[in-house]
Each structure stands twice: as C-alpha cells, then as structure tokens.
Amino acid sequence: MYFRVKRTGAYAYLQLVESFRERGQVHQRVLSTIGRLDELQASGQLEGLMRSGLRFCEQLAVIDAHAAGQTEPVQVQRVGPDLVFGRLWETLQLGNIIQRSLLGRRYEFDVERAIYLTVIHRLFAAGSDRAAERWREAYRLPGTQRLELHHLYRAMAFLGEPLKEQPATAVLKTPRCTKDRIEEELFEQRRDLFSAIDLVFFDTTSIYFEGEGGEQIGQYGKSKDHRPDLKQMVVGLALDLHGWPLCCELWPGNTADVTTLLPVVNRLRQRFRVRGVSIVADRGTISASTIARLESKEMDCDYILGARMRSVKEVRERVLADRGRYQEITPERQSSKDPSPLKVKEVSIQGRRYIVCLNEEQRRKDAADRQAIVEHLRQQLKRGDKDLVGNKGYRKYLRVAKGEHFTIDEEKITEEARYDGKWVLQTNLADQPMLIALAYKELWMVEDMFRTMKSILETRPIYHKCDETIRGHVFCSFLALLLRRALEQRLEQKGESWEWAEIVRGLDNLQEVEALFQGKRFVLRSQVLGQAHKAFMGAGVALPPTLREKV
C-alpha cells in the first residue's frame, strides 16, 4: 500500500491505494480517499495521522523521536575508521603477526590493541602518542578502552626492541628488531604471489627530533628538512613494483645516503629469502664504489640508478654531448590530465649503459625560469651588486669581474641550458630504454610515501627519548602506510577513482548514536559523507544500517 495524490479540477486529494496482481496483471484500487491535501496540511491533520501510525512502526518512531529530541542519548561514537581499517587489519593478519611476536612475553595490557590504536590514529589525526590517548575517547576502537599513555609507550618500545633470541650483526649501527620480524612475516604471507622481487624502489629522507633523539639514533647530519640545528634520523623506505611497502630502515642521523643502498640490497635478500633483486634508486644513493659492488659477482644485482649530471665528468662531458636521436615515448600533452611528455635515447660508454631522458615541457619551463632570473639579475646589477651574493638563485650566474665587482657569467648560463628538462639513468638491465625510463619515473611512489609519512601522518615531531620507542613510533607510521596502500590497491582493482582527503573526511564523520526510547536501546547511524562509501566498498565491508535495536 502507498499514498497517492489524485487531482480533480483545481484540487488535489490524498488517497490510500493498494496494488494487487490478477491474471498476471498489476492493478490498483483505492482503499480510501482521505481528503483534500491542502486542507489536511493546513489543519495539521495529516501530520497527526502520520504520527498516530508511527505507534505501529517502531523503527520509524525512533527516528522521528530522535529528530524531535525526544530520545535520551547514551553514547556517540565515530565508527568509520575501525569499520574499514579494522577489516584491513584483519585481512593483512597484522593482529595475528603481532600476537606471534609476543609469544613468551607477558604484558599486563593488550599490546596488539595499543599498536592498532596508534596506527589508526596516524591515519586520521596524527600527532604524538599522548594525542592518540585523548583522540581515542571519541572513537569506537574495540579493545582499547583501558589503555593508558604508558601502555602506548611500552608498545612502541616492544616494536623497536632488539631481538635477543635471533642475534644479528647491526647494519649501519641498527640492530635487528621486532619490527623487522613483523615486516618479514608480512612479506611471507604474500610469497605465493611472487617468488622474487622484480623491482624495488628505494629512497631515503631525514626526520628531525625536538629533543635529544634517543641514545644513538639521533645525530646531526645533512637535513632534508632544512633544520641542521636539530638532531635527526635517516629513514629508508623500500617499495615493490606495485607500490607495496616492503620495509623501512632506520639509521642514525649522520648516515650518508650513499652508504645505505648496499646494506638494503643485502638485507632484502637475507630477510626475505629472495635471489633476484632489481633496485631503483635516486642519485643521492650512488657512488662509483656502490655501482662496482652492485655489479660484482658477490652481489650480482640489477639496478636503475639516477646519475649525477653535473658532478660526474663522464655524464657531463660525454653522455650529455651525445648527438643521437631521441625516441618519443609520450607526446606533448593535450590536456592537464595527460601524462607528461617523454623522450629517451641510449648512450653506451665502454660497456656502461646510460639512458638520457628529456621532458620538453620541463625544458621550456627551466629555460623560461632561468631567463627570468637572468633578466632580473641584469636590472639589479645596475643598482649595485652587494645584495645579490646572498641569493643562491642569483649567485650561480655571477662571476667576479675587475675591481671585485660582479658580472653575468654567460658561460654558466650556456652550461645550465644543457641540463634543461633532462635526467640521466645508469643501468645494467637489458630492457628497452622506454621501460627503463618509465620504471625510474615510478620512484615518485617512494617520495609520495615519504610526504605522506611526514605531512599527512605527521610522524614528526618526535619527542621519544629511547632508541626503541623511536623505532616503534616510526614503524607505526609504516603500518599506517601499509593500510592506506591496501585500501588504494583494492579501489584500483575495482576501477574506482578517489581522493584520500575525502575518504578520511567521510570515515571520520561517520557516527553512531546509541539512544534510549521507551525502555529500549537503539543505534542510529549518521549520514555517509565524502567518499566513505568507496572506502567501505574497497574494504569489502557493509555499511551499518541506519537504525538497529541493540540487544
């Protein structure tokens, strides 16, 4: 049965109609004509009729009473984060892996739940462990109700604690820890999908400390955050070909990037028991001795490495001087959504293989930026040159003239033009130049992960005072990245597009209100906002009903 509006002349009448089937045909019959719709609305009789009928529809009665403020709220909780990422946590078997790592240990609190709370907090609010304890109060996170701040600190120390039953030589002053065993088990459960790591994308960054930064891990070094006044640590992140985080390596802040690549390759083979590792890394991790070791019989490692165009003589004078023709891989963009243009050519020098890549769009931009700087520099030189030396962008195009004054360095301008829109790769792989270039471009995945770790997840600032808790703190951000990537991969497989900020906003605003009505407890769900529905679809979780009775 349903209501229908029937118009007769200038008036509309409200009717109660029933549908029925007779001889295979659907028919309707009017059970009652209630009255003129305008009169029923004006007199309030229609509203009274509906409310009278609510007595026989309990769920609708609860919704109506709640909207009118006639229910007694008992509890309001945000449920989106746990519903989606709690399912992914189970799917990845993170809880089971952590519990196995706890065998033989006795804690008076649930360590796995403490780690879970910290990881989910990183995805939605970030900040310190102290902030996580307060944040939890508004969320439904099963098993975390009795956790206190010191429990979170002890859970972080557990993750970063050196393993005593499996001693191993420290690599770059970093021992084998509980977190390493968890990473290995995570890899082991995916081993049936592949038996070797085809490509590993690796890069490093630095994270500074507000305090001393532990006993050994916090050291002064080259800061990528432009904070040389603070102690820091160096973090290395390795991803596979599909953007799946494999492991994070944590080293003291004075560790040079060029010393990290070989230990990572060795540890990947030892920890994950794989033979073939093809490494893709940025120019900051390269030295001549590193390449020689990678090509040695001992390591026999395939690689795609970014070359230093300006500082390596062979690249600067011979590779870039090659006059071979470029092969167009990606044409000029027709719209902003198209991939950036790309041309490549191969250059071989005494058995060393280089791939020169050119982005014409970036070349034009580099040339225009330099021209703007030089034009402004010429104008400024007419007014005086003392203030120009302190500007790094200006200083590179200046040279000392007679009388200790400065003038434009025309040779430097010509030299810089050789690098516009280009980057050079060195590799020992036999694949086509196009595949080498496109593989290296995927290195942005690691850089994006670092931006996520340092900005969205806000791993910093870190106030922990012990090396163990520092390692555990950063590893929780790694696990948060793992959950995020798990959701993204599932959405990619379904052909969905998404914005991470909208997923977070939608899940964070999904609430359930527990209310009392006529002596019974009911749970009402809030409206689904943002792209929360896509997150539920990707995780394979059904949205809670709008209203349910709590038994």
C-alpha positions, 0 to 999 in steps of 0.5 A, spaced: 500 500 500 502 507 498 499 514 498 497 517 492 495 524 490 489 524 485 487 531 482 480 533 480 479 540 477 483 545 481 484 540 487 488 535 489 486 529 494 490 524 498 488 517 497 490 510 500 491 505 494 493 498 494 496 494 488 494 487 487 496 482 481 490 478 477 491 474 471 498 476 471 496 483 471 498 489 476 492 493 478 490 498 483 484 500 487 483 505 492 482 503 499 480 510 501 480 517 499 482 521 505 481 528 503 483 534 500 491 535 501 491 542 502 486 542 507 489 536 511 496 540 511 493 546 513 489 543 519 495 539 521 491 533 520 495 529 516 501 530 520 497 527 526 495 521 522 502 520 520 504 520 527 498 516 530 501 510 525 508 511 527 505 507 534 505 501 529 512 502 526 517 502 531 523 503 527 520 509 524 518 512 531 525 512 533 527 516 528 522 521 528 523 521 536 530 522 535 529 528 530 524 531 535 529 530 541 525 526 544 530 520 545 535 520 551 542 519 548 547 514 551 553 514 547 556 517 540 561 514 537 565 515 530 565 508 527 568 509 520 575 508 521 575 501 525 569 499 520 574 499 514 581 499 517 579 494 522 577 489 516 584 491 513 587 489 519 584 483 519 585 481 512 593 483 512 593 478 519 597 484 522 593 482 529 595 475 528 603 477 526 603 481 532 600 476 537 606 471 534 611 476 536 609 476 543 609 469 544 613 468 551 612 475 553 607 477 558 604 484 558 599 486 563 595 490 557 593 488 550 599 490 546 596 488 539 590 493 541 595 499 543 599 498 536 592 498 532 590 504 536 596 508 534 596 506 527 589 508 526 590 514 529 596 516 524 591 515 519 586 520 521 589 525 526 596 524 527 600 527 532 604 524 538 602 518 542 599 522 548 594 525 542 592 518 540 590 517 548 585 523 548 583 522 540 581 515 542 575 517 547 571 519 541 572 513 537 569 506 537 576 502 537 574 495 540 579 493 545 582 499 547 578 502 552 583 501 558 589 503 555 593 508 558 599 513 555 604 508 558 601 502 555 602 506 548 609 507 550 611 500 552 608 498 545 612 502 541 618 500 545 616 492 544 616 494 536 623 497 536 626 492 541 632 488 539 631 481 538 635 477 543 633 470 541 635 471 533 642 475 534 644 479 528 650 483 526 647 491 526 647 494 519 649 501 519 649 501 527 641 498 527 640 492 530 635 487 528 628 488 531 621 486 532 619 490 527 623 487 522 620 480 524 613 483 523 615 486 516 618 479 514 612 475 516 608 480 512 612 479 506 611 471 507 604 471 507 604 474 500 610 469 497 605 465 493 604 471 489 611 472 487 617 468 488 622 474 487 622 481 487 622 484 480 623 491 482 624 495 488 624 502 489 628 505 494 629 512 497 631 515 503 629 522 507 631 525 514 626 526 520 628 531 525 627 530 533 625 536 538 629 533 543 635 529 544 633 523 539 634 517 543 641 514 545 644 513 538 639 514 533 639 521 533 645 525 530 646 531 526 647 530 519 645 533 512 637 535 513 632 534 508 628 538 512 632 544 512 633 544 520 641 542 521 640 545 528 636 539 530 638 532 531 635 527 526 634 520 523 635 517 516 629 513 514 629 508 508 623 506 505 623 500 500 617 499 495 615 493 490 613 494 483 606 495 485 607 500 490 607 495 496 611 497 502 616 492 503 620 495 509 623 501 512 630 502 515 632 506 520 639 509 521 642 514 525 642 521 523 649 522 520 648 516 515 650 518 508 645 516 503 650 513 499 652 508 504 645 505 505 643 502 498 648 496 499 646 494 506 638 494 503 640 490 497 643 485 502 638 485 507 632 484 502 635 478 500 637 475 507 630 477 510 626 475 505 629 469 502 629 472 495 635 471 489 633 476 484 633 483 486 632 489 481 633 496 485 631 503 483 634 508 486 635 516 486 642 519 485 643 521 492 644 513 493 650 512 488 657 512 488 662 509 483 664 504 489 656 502 490 655 501 482 662 496 482 659 492 488 652 492 485 655 489 479 660 484 482 659 477 482 658 477 490 652 481 489 650 480 482 644 485 482 640 489 477 639 496 478 636 503 475 640 508 478 639 516 477 646 519 475 649 525 477 649 530 471 653 535 473 658 532 478 660 526 474 665 528 468 663 522 464 655 524 464 657 531 463 662 531 458 660 525 454 653 522 455 650 529 455 654 531 448 651 525 445 648 527 438 643 521 437 636 521 436 631 521 441 625 516 441 618 519 443 615 515 448 609 520 450 607 526 446 606 533 448 600 533 452 593 535 450 590 536 456 592 537 464 590 530 465 595 527 460 601 524 462 607 528 461 611 528 455 617 523 454 623 522 450 629 517 451 635 515 447 641 510 449 648 512 450 653 506 451 660 508 454 665 502 454 660 497 456 656 502 461 649 503 459 646 510 460 639 512 458 638 520 457 631 522 458 628 529 456 621 532 458 620 538 453 615 541 457 620 541 463 625 544 458 621 550 456 619 551 463 627 551 466 629 555 460 623 560 461 625 560 469 632 561 468 631 567 463 627 570 468 632 570 473 637 572 468 633 578 466 632 580 473 639 579 475 641 584 469 636 590 472 639 589 479 646 589 477 645 596 475 643 598 482 649 595 485 651 588 486 652 587 494 645 584 495 645 579 490 651 574 493 646 572 498 641 569 493 643 562 491 638 563 485 642 569 483 649 567 485 650 561 480 650 566 474 655 571 477 662 571 476 667 576 479 669 581 474 675 587 475 675 591 481 671 585 485 665 587 482 660 582 479 658 580 472 653 575 468 657 569 467 654 567 460 658 561 460 654 558 466 648 560 463 650 556 456 652 550 461 645 550 465 641 550 458 644 543 457 641 540 463 634 543 461 628 538 462 633 532 462 635 526 467 640 521 466 639 513 468 645 508 469 643 501 468 645 494 467 638 491 465 637 489 458 630 492 457 628 497 452 630 504 454 622 506 454 621 501 460 627 503 463 625 510 463 618 509 465 620 504 471 625 510 474 619 515 473 615 510 478 620 512 484 615 518 485 611 512 489 617 512 494 617 520 495 609 520 495 610 515 501 615 519 504 610 526 504 605 522 506 609 519 512 611 526 514 605 531 512 599 527 512 601 522 518 605 527 521 610 522 524 614 528 526 615 531 531 618 526 535 619 527 542 621 519 544 627 519 548 629 511 547 632 508 541 626 503 541 620 507 542 623 511 536 623 505 532 616 503 534 613 510 533 616 510 526 614 503 524 607 505 526 607 510 521 609 504 516 603 500 518 599 506 517 602 506 510 601 499 509 593 500 510 592 506 506 596 502 500 591 496 501 585 500 501 588 504 494 590 497 491 583 494 492 579 501 489 584 500 483 582 493 482 575 495 482 576 501 477 574 506 482 577 513 482 578 517 489 581 522 493 584 520 500 582 527 503 575 525 502 575 518 504 578 520 511 573 526 511 567 521 510 570 515 515 571 520 520 564 523 520 561 517 520 557 516 527 553 512 531 548 514 536 546 509 541 539 512 544 534 510 549 526 510 547 521 507 551 525 502 555 529 500 549 536 501 546 537 503 539 543 505 534 542 510 529 547 511 524 549 518 521 549 520 514 555 517 509 559 523 507 565 524 502 567 518 499 566 513 505 562 509 501 568 507 496 572 506 502 567 501 505 566 498 498 574 497 497 574 494 504 569 489 502 565 491 508 557 493 509 555 499 511 551 499 518 544 500 517 541 506 519 537 504 525 538 497 529 535 495 536 541 493 540 540 487 544 
